[in-house]
Amino acid sequence: MRPIPTCAMLTDQEGTMSGVRKARLLDAPAIARIEVETWQTTYAGILTDKSLLNMSVARLTTSWTAELRRWPRGIVVWDGDERGLLGYGQCGRQRDPALPYKGEVFMLYVTPDAQGMGIGRQLLLALMANLVASNYPSALVWVLRANPARFFYERLGARLVMNRQIPFDGRLVDALGYGWDDLSATLDQWVRSGDRSTGP
């Protein structure tokens, strides 16, 4: 098996054009901006207009600043240089110890105008590498059933393994759990294929 690419190795392989790097404390405002932009686009018609319009970049900047101080290793960003940050992702230990997955991808967002360029794929692979390096060999990600982006995870080797209702926007909504049983195998397959095709 070839070496598993860490976040830094992904950046080195692609040079500065790859844009994948570890998040820094100063990235908090940009991450907050991306979260607001993607939620207001992705969840329009799914969540209430009031909840989307009430999202605050300032409030989320405070939250992300605290999160970046707490465990920056689990957060990666796509740096578009003069365009600024175009996406981010976060991963860590599985929040539900009853589930048979050691790690979890908590979130992965790419700005609406940069989707379809393969940024989400590179971010997800960097998150997988971070989980493997943290001794989490498997992972789960939760996606709202109404979010068409869930098929992106299937294309990256995840299997639909469970569903549940979760509290979201003051009500219960259907969510789907996609799992990877062997992150190392998924990463090794990607390294061997040399796949750089565009996608989410």
CORDA-V508514 format. One record per pair of residues at least 24 apart in sequence whose C-alpha atoms are under 7 Angstrom apart, sorted by sequence separation. I is the first residue (numbers start at 1). J is the second residue. D is the distance in whole Angstrom. If there is no record, write none. Layout:
BEGIN
I_J_D ; I_J_D
END
This chain:
BEGIN
33_57_6 ; 86_110_6 ; 87_111_6 ; 32_57_5 ; 86_111_5 ; 32_60_5 ; 86_114_7 ; 103_131_6 ; 32_61_5 ; 145_174_6 ; 157_186_7 ; 144_174_6 ; 145_175_5 ; 144_175_4 ; 145_176_6 ; 29_61_5 ; 143_175_5 ; 144_176_6 ; 28_61_5 ; 103_136_5 ; 142_175_6 ; 143_176_5 ; 89_123_6 ; 102_136_5 ; 105_139_7 ; 142_176_6 ; 143_177_6 ; 88_123_7 ; 102_137_7 ; 103_138_6 ; 104_139_5 ; 105_140_6 ; 106_141_7 ; 142_177_5 ; 28_64_5 ; 91_127_6 ; 102_138_5 ; 103_139_4 ; 104_140_5 ; 105_141_5 ; 141_177_6 ; 142_178_6 ; 28_65_5 ; 90_127_7 ; 101_138_5 ; 102_139_6 ; 103_140_6 ; 104_141_6 ; 140_177_6 ; 141_178_5 ; 101_139_5 ; 140_178_6 ; 141_179_6 ; 92_131_7 ; 101_140_6 ; 140_179_4 ; 25_65_6 ; 139_179_6 ; 140_180_6 ; 139_180_5 ; 138_180_6 ; 139_181_7 ; 25_68_6 ; 138_181_5 ; 138_182_5 ; 137_182_6 ; 138_183_6 ; 137_183_6 ; 76_123_7 ; 137_184_7 ; 152_200_7 ; 23_72_6 ; 22_73_7 ; 132_183_7 ; 23_75_6 ; 132_184_7 ; 22_75_6 ; 23_76_5 ; 34_87_7 ; 22_76_4 ; 23_77_6 ; 21_76_6 ; 22_77_6 ; 30_85_6 ; 128_183_6 ; 20_76_7 ; 21_77_6 ; 74_130_7 ; 20_77_6 ; 21_78_6 ; 31_88_7 ; 20_78_5 ; 19_78_5 ; 20_79_6 ; 19_79_5 ; 19_80_6 ; 125_187_7 ; 38_109_7 ; 38_110_7 ; 38_111_6 ; 35_109_7 ; 37_111_7 ; 38_112_6 ; 34_111_6 ; 121_199_7 ; 118_197_7 ; 121_200_6 ; 118_198_4 ; 120_200_5 ; 117_198_5 ; 118_199_4 ; 119_200_6 ; 116_198_6 ; 117_199_5 ; 118_200_5 ; 116_199_5 ; 117_200_6 ; 116_200_4 ; 115_200_6 ; 20_123_7 ; 7_126_5 ; 6_126_6 ; 7_129_7 ; 47_169_7 ; 6_129_5 ; 7_130_7 ; 5_129_6 ; 6_130_6 ; 4_129_7 ; 4_184_7 ; 4_187_7 ; 4_188_7 ; 2_188_6 ; 1_188_7
END
